[in-house]
Amino acid sequence: MSRRRVASGADRPNEQAHFSPAPDDQAQPPPPKHPTWSIAAIVFAFRCAFAGVGYLLRTQRNAQIHVIIGSIALGLGFVLRISRLEWAILMLVIALVLALEAVNTAIEATVDVATSSYHPLARIAKDVAAGAVLLAALAAVLIGCLIFIPPLWGLLQQVIGR
């Protein structure tokens, strides 16, 4: 944090110089503490992580859409009685899309804090993060098709009577 000197030692010979923050300084966070392995520190870390997930789900429309689609896929998995391997793959891609949505949100917030004006690199950072979510979501759709279309096709053939 930059500080400017308000009074010099020559002005007050028996006192130490007084420093105050420069008027343009913003409040600085406290220095990072060394990680501890106490239960309280671990509980605090989990509380922060759950607060982040809560923020993501409360405020990010795309994350809400991903949760709805993921829930539909999970329900369809129960109905179609997919295999353990298919469950593992399905859970992994749902988690991947939501995790990338969280990273995208964090990158957007960080860029917004770093600059209040337009900057081409800020735009690139936001676009690439959003593109990563898009790629994961497209892969999830393809994987969903691979998992769900064969059993749905079989059900459709039973209903039609073939």
N, C-alpha and C positions, 0 to 999 in steps of 0.2 A: 504494500500500500504506500503510495507516495505521500509524504508529509511535507509541510512547509514550516519553516522555523518562524515562530511568532516573536520570541524574544531571545536575544543572544546572551551569553554569559557576561559580556561586557556591560549590558544594561542592568543586570542584577548580579553583582559579583559573588554573593554568598548563596545564590540559588542555582539549581540546575536549569538549563535551558528547557523551555516548555514547547512541546510539539503538538500541533493540532492537525487534523485531517485537512487536506486541501478542499476547497468548497466543491470541486467537481468530483471528488471521490465518492464512491458509493460504499455502502456497508459491505465489509468483507466477511466471508464465512470464517468460523474458527479454524485453526489449522487441523489437519486430519489427525485423529488419534490412532495410536497403534491398535490393531485389532486384538480383541480379547476373546477368550474362549469361555467366558462366563455365560451362564444360562440367560441372564438378562440381556446380554449383548446379542445372543442368537435369537431370542424372542423379539428384540427390537428390530433386527435385520429382517425377520420374517414379516413383522408388522409393516415395515416399509415396503417390502415386496408385494404384500397383499393390497396395500394402499395404491401401489402402482397399477396392479391388475384392476382394482376397483375403478380407478380413474380412467383407465383404458376402456372398460366396458360401459361406464356411465357417459363418457364424453365423445367417443369415437364411433361415428355411424358405421364405418366400414367394419370395425371390429364387431359391432352388434350384428351386422349382416353375416359375418363369418360364423359367429356363434349360432345363429339361427340355422344356417345351412349345415353346419357341423352337427347340430342336434338332430336335424332331419336325417342326415346320413347315419348317425348312431341309431336312431329309431328304425331306419330301414335295415340296418345290420341285425338288430334283434329280430325283426319280422322274418328276414330271409335266412337267419341262422348261419351267418357267415363263419368261416373257419377261424381258428386262433391266429393263424398267420395273417389273414385278411383283417382281423381286429387290430392286430399290432400295426399293420401298415396304415389302416384307417386312422387310428389314434395318433400315429406319428405325423401324418400329413395335416390333420386338424391342428395339432400342437404347433407344427412348423408354421402354418399360416398365421395363427394367432401370435406366435412369438415374433414373427417378422412384422406383423402389424404393430406390436409393441415397440420394436426397434425403430420402425418408421415414425411412430409418434414421438419417441425420444429424440430422434434426429431432427424432426421438424421443430420441436420445442427448443432444442439447443441452437439451431440456426436462427430462430426467432429472437432468442435472447442475445445472440452474438451480433446481429445487425438489424437495425430498424429500417434500413433503406434497401432498395433492390441491389443485389450483387449477383453476377452470373454464376459464381461458384456456389452461392447459397442455393440458387435455383437447381444447379446440377445435383447438389447433395440431396435436396428434397425429391427431385425426380428419380434419381437412382434408388433411393430408399423405397419410394412408391413402386418402382419397377420391380424390385425384389419381391415385394408382396404380390404383385401381379403374376410374376413367374411362378411363385409357389402356389397361388390360387389356381392357375391354369394346370399345373401339374396335379394338384389335388382333384380337379375335375376329371382329368384323364384317368387317374388312379381310381376314382369313384366309378367311372364308366367300366373299367376293367373288372372291378369287384362286383358291381351291381347288375350290369346288363345281362350276363349269362343266367343268373337265377331268375331275373325278371322275365327274360325271354322264355325260360322254361315254364314259368307260371302262366304267361300269356298263351303258350301253346296248350297247356292243360285246360285253360278256360275256353279257348276256341274249340278244343276237342280233337286235336291232332294226335 
